[in-house]
Structure formats: structure tokens, C-alpha cells
């Protein structure tokens, strides 16, 4: 698909493609929009999460026009083309995963995820939400869920719903979001870590790191200081309160997993862990970037985020 990027050029004729965004923006916006239009409030209800309306309009996917009752969102020609390309990719990639990791492994993963999704008493979004202030997750859960709702859900939706359900439970009891805990707090200690190393250690972008560190510093959980004998280089470390927050994060993870064992069944959660662990150990074999895509021109990641940092910057799960 023709597209343009801020730092890595463009493909197609000049002005042909929109600014490139992530799959998340298809899940929370374009899948519900067509040339006929949909009201803003209806789109949010359908997606069960908010999108970046201003961004999607500025990037060339949609136009928002006033209506007597509400604002109406319509797809542009570029947006319609993006929708036609992105939609079929979801199932196509799931099929590629079956070939790459094995049909049995993916079928077992789907079964384990579905078992949990069908017992969650509300319907969550089919993608991880754009993170808000403090990088906390918010979602519009629909309570009237139907039995067996997971049967027709694509694999990314199953993964997202289970992770989001866990996240919402975690963040009801934590003063630090799971996104910050799992990615940034996890790799920091009292001795200090060079700020320049954080993107490699966490798997998330410099911009996402900056947002997380700003939150931690503001709450007295982390400090950033000049690295001795390193010129302008900075080093980041945890305060006493930050170390306590890190310990609390690790304890709460274990506590919620234990609750899930009691709630969904110990055998079912064990099966889900096994299916996820089997896949997680081999994910890098599929991380060859598309040669015309922007990721082909940047450094190959050495690790993946422990939690997807979906930001307003385009929805990429590493905060790009």
C-alpha cells in the first residue's frame, strides 16, 4: 500500500498514500468507517474504545463533517484503500502463524484464550486501547456479552481481550500502570541504567520511554542524573519508593495470576501459560520486516515489549 512516513520516506507516487499508522488504528477506527459515514459516538460504541480522530484526519484516512445530530466520520479514498488492504491481512497473518509455529500450537493457543474470553462477563475492545495519562489503559466494556463470543474472533482480538482484562484488574490496585511497570520499571534498579540503553532493554521507543520516565520522576519513583565521566549522557535509577513500587508490581502480578487460577480454573490458566510460552520463545523468527516498510530501515529489535505501549502517535505497540 502506498504510504508516507515522518522519518523513512514514502512509497508510491508523491501524495498517493496516507501517513502510515499501525494495525491498532484499523481495529479502533477504519474497520467501522466507509464512504457513507458513521457518527463519531457510534464509532466509539462499536469499537468499545477511543481512536485518535484528529490524527486519523490529519494523516489522510478520514474526514469529519458536522451533522445536525452529531459529527460524521467518512473514509477518504486513501482511507478506503488502507481499509481494503488491512482487513484481509488479519486472517492472512493468522494463517501464516499456523504455518510458522504449527497448526496445533495456534489451535491450542486459540482454545486457551477463548476459554478465558468466554468467561469474562463483558465485551472488551478487539485491540489494546490507546494509553492515556500515566500510560493507563481504559476501555468501554460492553456488559451484554453473548455465550461463545470468542468463536469468530481473530487471534489478535483474543490476545488483546485477555491481556486487557488482566490489565484493568491490575491497574485498579496499582498506582503505576502495567505498561510502565512491565516495560520500564522492570529494567530499572537502584544502581542506575543508562537512558540510552532503555529502548534496547525494554523494546519500546525513545518517545515511550520519555513518557514513562516523566511519570516516574514526577511521582518520586525514579531519578535521572548525569552519568559520571560520560559527558551529557544520562543514567536513570529507582528511588526507595521506586524499589517499593517495583516489588509491589511483581507481587501484584503473582496475586492476580493466582486469582485467575481460582476464577477460570488452575488447569485452564496453566494451559494458557504453556501455549503462550511455546509461542513467545519463537517469535523472533517471524520478525523479518517487509522490505518497503519503515521497519526495514531501522535497527532490528533485540527484545519485544513485555506490554504493548499503544500511543496516540500512530498506535504502534512499541510506542513508535
C-alpha positions, 0 to 999 in steps of 0.5 A, a space after each residue: 500500500 502506498 504510504 508516507 512516513 515522518 522519518 523513512 520516506 514514502 512509497 508510491 507516487 508523491 501524495 498517493 498514500 496516507 501517513 502510515 499508522 499501525 494495525 491498532 488504528 484499523 481495529 479502533 477506527 477504519 474497520 467501522 468507517 466507509 464512504 457513507 459515514 458513521 457518527 463519531 459516538 457510534 464509532 466509539 460504541 462499536 469499537 468499545 474504545 477511543 481512536 485518535 480522530 484528529 490524527 486519523 484526519 490529519 494523516 489522510 484516512 478520514 474526514 469529519 463533517 458536522 451533522 445536525 445530530 452529531 459529527 460524521 466520520 467518512 473514509 477518504 479514498 486513501 482511507 478506503 484503500 488502507 481499509 481494503 488492504 488491512 482487513 484481509 491481512 488479519 486472517 492472512 497473518 493468522 494463517 501464516 502463524 499456523 504455518 510458522 509455529 504449527 497448526 496445533 500450537 495456534 489451535 491450542 493457543 486459540 482454545 486457551 484464550 477463548 476459554 478465558 474470553 468466554 468467561 469474562 462477563 463483558 465485551 472488551 475492545 478487539 485491540 489494546 486501547 490507546 494509553 492515556 495519562 500515566 500510560 493507563 489503559 481504559 476501555 468501554 466494556 460492553 456488559 451484554 456479552 453473548 455465550 461463545 463470543 470468542 468463536 469468530 474472533 481473530 487471534 489478535 482480538 483474543 490476545 488483546 481481550 485477555 491481556 486487557 482484562 488482566 490489565 484493568 484488574 491490575 491497574 485498579 490496585 496499582 498506582 503505576 500502570 502495567 505498561 510502565 511497570 512491565 516495560 520500564 520499571 522492570 529494567 530499572 534498579 537502584 544502581 542506575 541504567 543508562 537512558 540510552 540503553 532503555 529502548 534496547 532493554 525494554 523494546 519500546 521507543 525513545 518517545 515511550 520511554 520519555 513518557 514513562 520516565 516523566 511519570 516516574 520522576 514526577 511521582 518520586 519513583 525514579 531519578 535521572 542524573 548525569 552519568 559520571 565521566 560520560 559527558 551529557 549522557 544520562 543514567 536513570 535509577 529507582 528511588 526507595 519508593 521506586 524499589 517499593 513500587 517495583 516489588 509491589 508490581 511483581 507481587 501484584 502480578 503473582 496475586 492476580 495470576 493466582 486469582 485467575 487460577 481460582 476464577 477460570 480454573 488452575 488447569 485452564 490458566 496453566 494451559 494458557 501459560 504453556 501455549 503462550 510460552 511455546 509461542 513467545 520463545 519463537 517469535 523472533 523468527 517471524 520478525 523479518 520486516 517487509 522490505 518497503 516498510 519503515 521497519 526495514 530501515 531501522 535497527 532490528 529489535 533485540 527484545 519485544 515489549 513485555 506490554 504493548 505501549 499503544 500511543 496516540 502517535 500512530 498506535 504502534 505497540 512499541 510506542 513508535 
